[in-house]
């Protein structure tokens, strides 16, 4: 029975890894003024939206949100009305992994997120890191 469960989990992981249906984009997250936070976010087009996976370092203890902003400008002011793409809790070493599928977003066409800014911040709080989404 345990062998079947392990095989089912392995198959689900394999199928999820292969379910990207289109373009990929990346954002290299650089520290905002006065911060030490860095990271990398990868965006994959899926049938039902975009999967975002980001690894971020240099965080304090707490919960963080990854947000998408309209303008390709990392100096954009914090807008508390912008919903989080994903939330994550940092570990004891200041690292966090964001992983979510966000419905309704795309890397193609007029509504593409390519060229927009992704930020990491506490809620509420200032931006700690940001980067421009660049299509690969």
LOVO-925563 format. One record per residue: residue in three letters; x, z, y of N, C-alpha, C in turn. Coordinates in steps of 0.001 Angstrom, whole numbers. Layout:
REM residues N
atom lumdo->ALA, n_east->X, n_up->Z, n_north->Y, ca_east->X, ca_up->Z, ca_north->Y, c_east->X, c_up->Z, c_north->Y
...
***
This chain:
REM residues 136
atom lumdo->UNK, n_east->817, n_up->0, n_north->-1191, ca_east->0, ca_up->0, ca_north->0, c_east->865, c_up->0, c_north->1261
atom lumdo->UNK, n_east->1925, n_up->824, n_north->1269, ca_east->2812, ca_up->888, ca_north->2433, c_east->3506, c_up->-451, c_north->2646
atom lumdo->UNK, n_east->3805, n_up->-1132, n_north->1551, ca_east->4468, ca_up->-2434, ca_north->1640, c_east->3542, c_up->-3459, c_north->2304
atom lumdo->UNK, n_east->2255, n_up->-3419, n_north->1961, ca_east->1291, ca_up->-4337, ca_north->2573, c_east->1144, c_up->-4057, c_north->4068
atom lumdo->UNK, n_east->1102, n_up->-2779, n_north->4425, ca_east->975, ca_up->-2414, ca_north->5839, c_east->2189, c_up->-2887, c_north->6623
atom lumdo->UNK, n_east->3370, n_up->-2700, n_north->6059, ca_east->4597, ca_up->-3148, ca_north->6730, c_east->4603, c_up->-4665, c_north->6876
atom lumdo->UNK, n_east->4148, n_up->-5370, n_north->5849, ca_east->4097, ca_up->-6832, ca_north->5909, c_east->3092, c_up->-7294, c_north->6960
atom lumdo->UNK, n_east->1954, n_up->-6615, n_north->7053, ca_east->940, ca_up->-6978, ca_north->8050, c_east->1462, c_up->-6759, c_north->9465
atom lumdo->UNK, n_east->2169, n_up->-5657, n_north->9679, ca_east->2745, ca_up->-5386, ca_north->11001, c_east->3793, c_up->-6428, c_north->11343
atom lumdo->UNK, n_east->4662, n_up->-6741, n_north->10402, ca_east->5705, ca_up->-7749, ca_north->10637, c_east->5083, c_up->-9107, c_north->10962
atom lumdo->UNK, n_east->4025, n_up->-9473, n_north->10251, ca_east->3351, ca_up->-10742, ca_north->10504, c_east->2711, c_up->-10757, c_north->11894
atom lumdo->UNK, n_east->2089, n_up->-9659, n_north->12288, ca_east->1467, ca_up->-9581, ca_north->13614, c_east->2508, c_up->-9724, c_north->14715
atom lumdo->UNK, n_east->3656, n_up->-9087, n_north->14541, ca_east->4737, ca_up->-9200, ca_north->15530, c_east->5243, c_up->-10628, c_north->15590
atom lumdo->UNK, n_east->5432, n_up->-11245, n_north->14445, ca_east->5917, ca_up->-12621, ca_north->14395, c_east->4926, c_up->-13576, c_north->15059
atom lumdo->UNK, n_east->3652, n_up->-13426, n_north->14765, ca_east->2641, ca_up->-14299, ca_north->15363, c_east->2554, c_up->-14094, c_north->16868
atom lumdo->UNK, n_east->2669, n_up->-12847, n_north->17326, ca_east->2636, ca_up->-12580, ca_north->18758, c_east->3835, c_up->-13216, c_north->19444
atom lumdo->UNK, n_east->4994, n_up->-13149, n_north->18828, ca_east->6202, ca_up->-13739, ca_north->19406, c_east->6077, c_up->-15251, c_north->19512
atom lumdo->UNK, n_east->5332, n_up->-15854, n_north->18626, ca_east->5181, ca_up->-17310, ca_north->18619, c_east->3965, c_up->-17785, c_north->19402
atom lumdo->UNK, n_east->3215, n_up->-16876, n_north->20024, ca_east->1959, ca_up->-17289, ca_north->20636, c_east->2093, c_up->-17753, c_north->22082
atom lumdo->UNK, n_east->3303, n_up->-17852, n_north->22588, ca_east->3487, ca_up->-18407, ca_north->23924, c_east->3023, c_up->-19860, c_north->23896
atom lumdo->UNK, n_east->2217, n_up->-20239, n_north->24870, ca_east->1636, ca_up->-21578, ca_north->24834, c_east->2136, c_up->-22477, c_north->25950
atom lumdo->UNK, n_east->3107, n_up->-22055, n_north->26687, ca_east->3532, ca_up->-22894, ca_north->27794, c_east->4764, c_up->-22380, c_north->28488
atom lumdo->UNK, n_east->4816, n_up->-22604, n_north->29781, ca_east->6010, ca_up->-22313, ca_north->30561, c_east->6399, c_up->-20838, c_north->30563
atom lumdo->UNK, n_east->7637, n_up->-20633, n_north->30941, ca_east->8207, ca_up->-19297, ca_north->31075, c_east->8776, c_up->-19185, c_north->32482
atom lumdo->UNK, n_east->8695, n_up->-17998, n_north->33061, ca_east->9284, ca_up->-17734, ca_north->34369, c_east->10005, c_up->-16397, c_north->34305
atom lumdo->UNK, n_east->10842, n_up->-16157, n_north->35315, ca_east->11644, ca_up->-14940, ca_north->35340, c_east->11753, c_up->-14444, c_north->36778
atom lumdo->UNK, n_east->11848, n_up->-13135, n_north->36929, ca_east->12137, ca_up->-12529, ca_north->38227, c_east->13251, c_up->-11519, c_north->38018
atom lumdo->UNK, n_east->14353, n_up->-11689, n_north->38733, ca_east->15430, ca_up->-10710, ca_north->38716, c_east->15127, c_up->-9694, c_north->39807
atom lumdo->UNK, n_east->14963, n_up->-8446, n_north->39403, ca_east->14554, ca_up->-7396, ca_north->40328, c_east->15783, c_up->-6751, c_north->40957
atom lumdo->UNK, n_east->15864, n_up->-6809, n_north->42265, ca_east->16978, ca_up->-6221, ca_north->43000, c_east->16472, c_up->-5017, c_north->43784
atom lumdo->UNK, n_east->17368, n_up->-4067, n_north->44081, ca_east->16929, ca_up->-2845, ca_north->44759, c_east->16390, c_up->-3104, c_north->46165
atom lumdo->UNK, n_east->15331, n_up->-2398, n_north->46500, ca_east->14839, ca_up->-2387, ca_north->47875, c_east->15785, c_up->-1500, c_north->48686
atom lumdo->UNK, n_east->15671, n_up->-1558, n_north->49982, ca_east->16549, ca_up->-786, ca_north->50847, c_east->16490, c_up->699, c_north->50492
atom lumdo->UNK, n_east->17662, n_up->1282, n_north->50231, ca_east->17763, ca_up->2696, ca_north->49909, c_east->17509, c_up->3041, c_north->48454
atom lumdo->UNK, n_east->17216, n_up->2065, n_north->47618, ca_east->16922, ca_up->2312, ca_north->46200, c_east->18067, c_up->1805, c_north->45325
atom lumdo->UNK, n_east->18076, n_up->2224, n_north->44068, ca_east->19075, ca_up->1755, ca_north->43095, c_east->18415, c_up->1052, c_north->41914
atom lumdo->UNK, n_east->17138, n_up->806, n_north->42006, ca_east->16353, ca_up->237, ca_north->40909, c_east->16647, c_up->-1252, c_north->40731
atom lumdo->UNK, n_east->16888, n_up->-1651, n_north->39475, ca_east->17122, ca_up->-3056, ca_north->39137, c_east->16351, c_up->-3388, c_north->37868
atom lumdo->UNK, n_east->16248, n_up->-4677, n_north->37564, ca_east->15591, ca_up->-5057, ca_north->36324, c_east->15396, c_up->-6549, c_north->36212
atom lumdo->UNK, n_east->14677, n_up->-6906, n_north->35168, ca_east->14382, ca_up->-8310, ca_north->34876, c_east->12977, c_up->-8375, c_north->34294
atom lumdo->UNK, n_east->12174, n_up->-9280, n_north->34828, ca_east->10817, ca_up->-9497, ca_north->34324, c_east->10706, c_up->-10923, c_north->33811
atom lumdo->UNK, n_east->10124, n_up->-11079, n_north->32631, ca_east->9904, ca_up->-12399, ca_north->32035, c_east->8397, c_up->-12601, c_north->31922
atom lumdo->UNK, n_east->7948, n_up->-13779, n_north->32328, ca_east->6534, ca_up->-14138, ca_north->32311, c_east->6356, c_up->-15319, c_north->31368
atom lumdo->UNK, n_east->5439, n_up->-15196, n_north->30396, ca_east->5163, ca_up->-16275, ca_north->29442, c_east->3698, c_up->-16664, c_north->29548
atom lumdo->UNK, n_east->3446, n_up->-17960, n_north->29647, ca_east->2066, ca_up->-18441, ca_north->29670, c_east->1447, c_up->-18245, c_north->28296
atom lumdo->UNK, n_east->274, n_up->-17648, n_north->28246, ca_east->-503, ca_up->-17467, ca_north->27024, c_east->-1847, c_up->-18141, c_north->27218
atom lumdo->UNK, n_east->-2578, n_up->-18287, n_north->26140, ca_east->-3910, ca_up->-18896, ca_north->26235, c_east->-4833, c_up->-18091, c_north->27136
atom lumdo->UNK, n_east->-4679, n_up->-16774, n_north->27116, ca_east->-5592, ca_up->-15903, ca_north->27851, c_east->-4992, c_up->-15324, c_north->29130
atom lumdo->UNK, n_east->-3889, n_up->-15872, n_north->29622, ca_east->-3266, ca_up->-15356, ca_north->30841, c_east->-1752, c_up->-15428, c_north->30750
atom lumdo->UNK, n_east->-1100, n_up->-14469, n_north->31367, ca_east->359, ca_up->-14407, ca_north->31353, c_east->789, c_up->-13087, c_north->30742
atom lumdo->UNK, n_east->1762, n_up->-13151, n_north->29842, ca_east->2372, ca_up->-11932, ca_north->29325, c_east->3581, c_up->-11631, c_north->30195
atom lumdo->UNK, n_east->3656, n_up->-10404, n_north->30691, ca_east->4799, ca_up->-9957, ca_north->31480, c_east->5499, c_up->-8845, c_north->30711
atom lumdo->UNK, n_east->6805, n_up->-9020, n_north->30537, ca_east->7647, ca_up->-8003, ca_north->29915, c_east->8805, c_up->-7769, c_north->30871
atom lumdo->UNK, n_east->8985, n_up->-6526, n_north->31281, ca_east->10064, ca_up->-6208, ca_north->32216, c_east->10792, c_up->-4957, c_north->31765
atom lumdo->UNK, n_east->12093, n_up->-4987, n_north->31921, ca_east->12942, ca_up->-3825, ca_north->31681, c_east->13524, c_up->-3436, c_north->33030
atom lumdo->UNK, n_east->13309, n_up->-2179, n_north->33425, ca_east->13716, ca_up->-1708, ca_north->34744, c_east->14557, c_up->-449, c_north->34578
atom lumdo->UNK, n_east->15624, n_up->-332, n_north->35380, ca_east->16526, ca_up->821, ca_north->35334, c_east->16676, c_up->1404, c_north->36735
atom lumdo->UNK, n_east->17146, n_up->2645, n_north->36785, ca_east->17396, ca_up->3296, ca_north->38067, c_east->16173, c_up->3971, c_north->38654
atom lumdo->UNK, n_east->15279, n_up->4417, n_north->37795, ca_east->14049, ca_up->5075, ca_north->38238, c_east->14175, c_up->6587, c_north->38099
atom lumdo->UNK, n_east->13433, n_up->7320, n_north->38889, ca_east->13293, ca_up->8750, ca_north->38685, c_east->12199, c_up->8995, c_north->37663
atom lumdo->UNK, n_east->11969, n_up->10253, n_north->37350, ca_east->10898, ca_up->10590, ca_north->36411, c_east->9557, c_up->10236, c_north->37044
atom lumdo->UNK, n_east->8671, n_up->9632, n_north->36259, ca_east->7349, ca_up->9342, ca_north->36789, c_east->6724, c_up->8082, c_north->36246
atom lumdo->UNK, n_east->5585, n_up->7743, n_north->36821, ca_east->4827, ca_up->6552, ca_north->36452, c_east->5004, c_up->5504, c_north->37541
atom lumdo->UNK, n_east->5189, n_up->4263, n_north->37115, ca_east->5472, ca_up->3167, ca_north->38038, c_east->4523, c_up->2006, c_north->37785
atom lumdo->UNK, n_east->4274, n_up->1244, n_north->38825, ca_east->3455, ca_up->52, ca_north->38717, c_east->4256, c_up->-1178, c_north->39087
atom lumdo->UNK, n_east->3962, n_up->-2284, n_north->38406, ca_east->4547, ca_up->-3578, ca_north->38750, c_east->3432, c_up->-4376, c_north->39414
atom lumdo->UNK, n_east->3700, n_up->-4887, n_north->40620, ca_east->2680, ca_up->-5552, ca_north->41425, c_east->3116, c_up->-6960, c_north->41798
atom lumdo->UNK, n_east->2164, n_up->-7842, n_north->41965, ca_east->2413, ca_up->-9220, ca_north->42375, c_east->1910, c_up->-9392, c_north->43804
atom lumdo->UNK, n_east->2747, n_up->-9981, n_north->44671, ca_east->2374, ca_up->-10210, ca_north->46063, c_east->2336, c_up->-11698, c_north->46359
atom lumdo->UNK, n_east->1501, n_up->-12098, n_north->47284, ca_east->1277, ca_up->-13506, ca_north->47616, c_east->2502, c_up->-14210, c_north->48175
atom lumdo->UNK, n_east->3232, n_up->-13553, n_north->49039, ca_east->4345, ca_up->-14207, ca_north->49731, c_east->5640, c_up->-14032, c_north->48959
atom lumdo->UNK, n_east->6520, n_up->-15013, n_north->49067, ca_east->7836, ca_up->-14949, ca_north->48426, c_east->8800, c_up->-14246, c_north->49371
atom lumdo->UNK, n_east->8493, n_up->-12981, n_north->49670, ca_east->9277, ca_up->-12222, ca_north->50632, c_east->9337, c_up->-10775, c_north->50163
atom lumdo->UNK, n_east->10529, n_up->-10322, n_north->49832, ca_east->10685, ca_up->-8962, ca_north->49313, c_east->10527, c_up->-7894, c_north->50390
atom lumdo->UNK, n_east->10443, n_up->-8286, n_north->51645, ca_east->10268, ca_up->-7295, ca_north->52702, c_east->8791, c_up->-7031, c_north->52988
atom lumdo->UNK, n_east->7912, n_up->-7619, n_north->52199, ca_east->6475, ca_up->-7454, ca_north->52410, c_east->6108, c_up->-5967, c_north->52358
atom lumdo->UNK, n_east->5223, n_up->-5558, n_north->53239, ca_east->4801, ca_up->-4163, ca_north->53297, c_east->4002, c_up->-3801, c_north->52051
atom lumdo->UNK, n_east->4039, n_up->-2533, n_north->51696, ca_east->3263, ca_up->-2048, ca_north->50556, c_east->1782, c_up->-2216, c_north->50867
atom lumdo->UNK, n_east->1071, n_up->-2834, n_north->49957, ca_east->-371, ca_up->-3024, ca_north->50090, c_east->-1019, c_up->-2304, c_north->48920
atom lumdo->UNK, n_east->-1633, n_up->-1163, n_north->49188, ca_east->-2207, ca_up->-354, ca_north->48111, c_east->-3421, c_up->-1009, c_north->47467
atom lumdo->UNK, n_east->-3902, n_up->-2120, n_north->48028, ca_east->-5051, ca_up->-2818, ca_north->47438, c_east->-4629, c_up->-3783, c_north->46342
atom lumdo->UNK, n_east->-3315, n_up->-4041, n_north->46217, ca_east->-2829, ca_up->-4980, ca_north->45206, c_east->-2813, c_up->-4261, c_north->43857
atom lumdo->UNK, n_east->-3592, n_up->-4723, n_north->42881, ca_east->-3628, ca_up->-4044, ca_north->41583, c_east->-2323, c_up->-4240, c_north->40816
atom lumdo->UNK, n_east->-2026, n_up->-3298, n_north->39948, ca_east->-809, ca_up->-3370, ca_north->39141, c_east->-965, c_up->-4405, c_north->38033
atom lumdo->UNK, n_east->100, n_up->-5181, n_north->37806, ca_east->146, ca_up->-6074, ca_north->36645, c_east->287, c_up->-5241, c_north->35381
atom lumdo->UNK, n_east->1088, n_up->-4190, n_north->35493, ca_east->1380, ca_up->-3330, ca_north->34355, c_east->1834, c_up->-1980, c_north->34886
atom lumdo->UNK, n_east->1655, n_up->-953, n_north->34095, ca_east->2127, ca_up->391, ca_north->34427, c_east->3111, c_up->826, c_north->33348
atom lumdo->UNK, n_east->4070, n_up->1687, n_north->33731, ca_east->5038, ca_up->2202, ca_north->32768, c_east->5493, c_up->3585, c_north->33203
atom lumdo->UNK, n_east->5928, n_up->4369, n_north->32229, ca_east->6489, ca_up->5696, ca_north->32482, c_east->7971, c_up->5628, c_north->32166
atom lumdo->UNK, n_east->8791, n_up->6130, n_north->33085, ca_east->10239, ca_up->6092, ca_north->32866, c_east->10644, c_up->7114, c_north->31810
atom lumdo->UNK, n_east->11744, n_up->6809, n_north->31120, ca_east->12262, ca_up->7740, ca_north->30123, c_east->13247, c_up->8709, c_north->30791
atom lumdo->UNK, n_east->13886, n_up->9547, n_north->29994, ca_east->14816, ca_up->10554, ca_north->30511, c_east->16040, c_up->9939, c_north->31175
atom lumdo->UNK, n_east->16299, n_up->8670, n_north->30928, ca_east->17473, ca_up->7993, ca_north->31491, c_east->17124, c_up->7130, c_north->32701
atom lumdo->UNK, n_east->15873, n_up->7149, n_north->33130, ca_east->15464, ca_up->6369, ca_north->34293, c_east->15108, c_up->4932, c_north->33985
atom lumdo->UNK, n_east->14829, n_up->4644, n_north->32716, ca_east->14474, ca_up->3286, ca_north->32293, c_east->12984, c_up->3206, c_north->31972
atom lumdo->UNK, n_east->12412, n_up->2042, n_north->32195, ca_east->11007, ca_up->1822, ca_north->31847, c_east->10826, c_up->396, c_north->31357
atom lumdo->UNK, n_east->9879, n_up->227, n_north->30436, ca_east->9523, ca_up->-1106, ca_north->29949, c_east->8058, c_up->-1360, c_north->30282
atom lumdo->UNK, n_east->7830, n_up->-2445, n_north->30992, ca_east->6481, ca_up->-2906, ca_north->31297, c_east->6151, c_up->-4008, c_north->30298
atom lumdo->UNK, n_east->4956, n_up->-3987, n_north->29734, ca_east->4556, ca_up->-5015, ca_north->28774, c_east->3038, c_up->-5131, c_north->28803
atom lumdo->UNK, n_east->2552, n_up->-6264, n_north->29271, ca_east->1104, ca_up->-6454, ca_north->29361, c_east->767, c_up->-7933, c_north->29393
atom lumdo->UNK, n_east->-431, n_up->-8263, n_north->28942, ca_east->-986, ca_up->-9601, ca_north->29132, c_east->-2005, c_up->-9475, c_north->30260
atom lumdo->UNK, n_east->-1809, n_up->-10282, n_north->31305, ca_east->-2664, ca_up->-10218, ca_north->32486, c_east->-3557, c_up->-11452, c_north->32505
atom lumdo->UNK, n_east->-4853, n_up->-11289, n_north->32232, ca_east->-5761, ca_up->-12434, ca_north->32211, c_east->-5926, c_up->-13048, c_north->33598
atom lumdo->UNK, n_east->-6177, n_up->-14343, n_north->33616, ca_east->-6479, ca_up->-15024, ca_north->34865, c_east->-5278, c_up->-15530, c_north->35641
atom lumdo->UNK, n_east->-4074, n_up->-15153, n_north->35239, ca_east->-2882, ca_up->-15651, ca_north->35929, c_east->-2329, c_up->-16859, c_north->35192
atom lumdo->UNK, n_east->-1581, n_up->-17691, n_north->35910, ca_east->-1006, ca_up->-18886, ca_north->35308, c_east->356, c_up->-19184, c_north->35923
atom lumdo->UNK, n_east->1143, n_up->-19959, n_north->35212, ca_east->2433, ca_up->-20444, ca_north->35710, c_east->2346, c_up->-21918, c_north->36088
atom lumdo->UNK, n_east->1137, n_up->-22466, n_north->36065, ca_east->954, ca_up->-23895, ca_north->36321, c_east->-111, c_up->-24122, c_north->37389
atom lumdo->UNK, n_east->-19, n_up->-25253, n_north->38067, ca_east->-1071, ca_up->-25671, ca_north->38985, c_east->-1107, c_up->-24913, c_north->40294
atom lumdo->UNK, n_east->-2235, n_up->-25058, n_north->40979, ca_east->-2411, ca_up->-24472, ca_north->42307, c_east->-2413, c_up->-22945, c_north->42302
atom lumdo->UNK, n_east->-2785, n_up->-22340, n_north->41198, ca_east->-2872, ca_up->-20879, ca_north->41131, c_east->-1660, c_up->-20249, c_north->40449
atom lumdo->UNK, n_east->-562, n_up->-20980, n_north->40400, ca_east->652, ca_up->-20494, ca_north->39756, c_east->1216, c_up->-19282, c_north->40499
atom lumdo->UNK, n_east->1773, n_up->-18345, n_north->39745, ca_east->2440, ca_up->-17200, ca_north->40357, c_east->3906, c_up->-17508, c_north->40655
atom lumdo->UNK, n_east->4393, n_up->-18684, n_north->40247, ca_east->5775, ca_up->-19070, ca_north->40546, c_east->5962, c_up->-19082, c_north->42060
atom lumdo->UNK, n_east->7059, n_up->-18493, n_north->42513, ca_east->7345, ca_up->-18411, ca_north->43936, c_east->6805, c_up->-17164, c_north->44604
atom lumdo->UNK, n_east->6020, n_up->-16380, n_north->43886, ca_east->5493, ca_up->-15136, ca_north->44449, c_east->6450, c_up->-13991, c_north->44128
atom lumdo->UNK, n_east->6249, n_up->-12867, n_north->44773, ca_east->7126, ca_up->-11713, ca_north->44608, c_east->6487, c_up->-10692, c_north->43679
atom lumdo->UNK, n_east->7292, n_up->-10155, n_north->42776, ca_east->6871, ca_up->-9050, ca_north->41931, c_east->7663, c_up->-7821, c_north->42384
atom lumdo->UNK, n_east->6979, n_up->-6685, n_north->42512, ca_east->7622, ca_up->-5460, ca_north->42959, c_east->7375, c_up->-4335, c_north->41963
atom lumdo->UNK, n_east->8253, n_up->-3344, n_north->42008, ca_east->8084, ca_up->-2119, ca_north->41231, c_east->8035, c_up->-981, c_north->42238
atom lumdo->UNK, n_east->7042, n_up->-102, n_north->42071, ca_east->6923, ca_up->1043, ca_north->42974, c_east->6127, c_up->2152, c_north->42308
atom lumdo->UNK, n_east->6228, n_up->3339, n_north->42909, ca_east->5365, ca_up->4427, ca_north->42494, c_east->4034, c_up->4232, c_north->43201
atom lumdo->UNK, n_east->3045, n_up->4970, n_north->42768, ca_east->1743, ca_up->4837, ca_north->43421, c_east->1298, c_up->6208, c_north->43920
atom lumdo->UNK, n_east->1190, n_up->6476, n_north->45181, ca_east->1610, ca_up->5597, ca_north->46272, c_east->3100, c_up->5769, c_north->46516
atom lumdo->UNK, n_east->3697, n_up->4785, n_north->47086, ca_east->5114, ca_up->4871, ca_north->47395, c_east->5678, c_up->3534, c_north->47788
atom lumdo->UNK, n_east->6905, n_up->3555, n_north->48274, ca_east->7539, ca_up->2317, ca_north->48727, c_east->8007, c_up->1459, c_north->47559
atom lumdo->UNK, n_east->8287, n_up->196, n_north->47842, ca_east->8878, ca_up->-687, ca_north->46840, c_east->10256, c_up->-144, c_north->46473
atom lumdo->UNK, n_east->10566, n_up->-148, n_north->45187, ca_east->11885, ca_up->269, ca_north->44720, c_east->12736, c_up->-931, c_north->44346
atom lumdo->UNK, n_east->12093, n_up->-2000, n_north->43894, ca_east->12799, ca_up->-3234, ca_north->43532, c_east->11825, c_up->-4390, c_north->43660
atom lumdo->UNK, n_east->12383, n_up->-5573, n_north->43871, ca_east->11525, ca_up->-6751, ca_north->43910, c_east->12324, c_up->-7993, c_north->43548
atom lumdo->UNK, n_east->11597, n_up->-9040, n_north->43187, ca_east->12218, ca_up->-10311, ca_north->42862, c_east->11194, c_up->-11425, c_north->42912
atom lumdo->UNK, n_east->11672, n_up->-12629, n_north->43144, ca_east->10805, ca_up->-13804, ca_north->43216, c_east->10627, c_up->-14379, c_north->41812
atom lumdo->UNK, n_east->9406, n_up->-14720, n_north->41451, ca_east->9094, ca_up->-15326, ca_north->40152, c_east->9553, c_up->-16785, c_north->40191
atom lumdo->UNK, n_east->10505, n_up->-17122, n_north->39315, ca_east->11084, ca_up->-18465, ca_north->39270, c_east->10772, c_up->-19086, c_north->37912
atom lumdo->UNK, n_east->10126, n_up->-20249, n_north->37931, ca_east->9786, ca_up->-20961, ca_north->36697, c_east->11060, c_up->-21510, c_north->36062
atom lumdo->UNK, n_east->11176, n_up->-21369, n_north->34750, ca_east->12362, ca_up->-21825, ca_north->34018, c_east->12204, c_up->-23250, c_north->33562
***
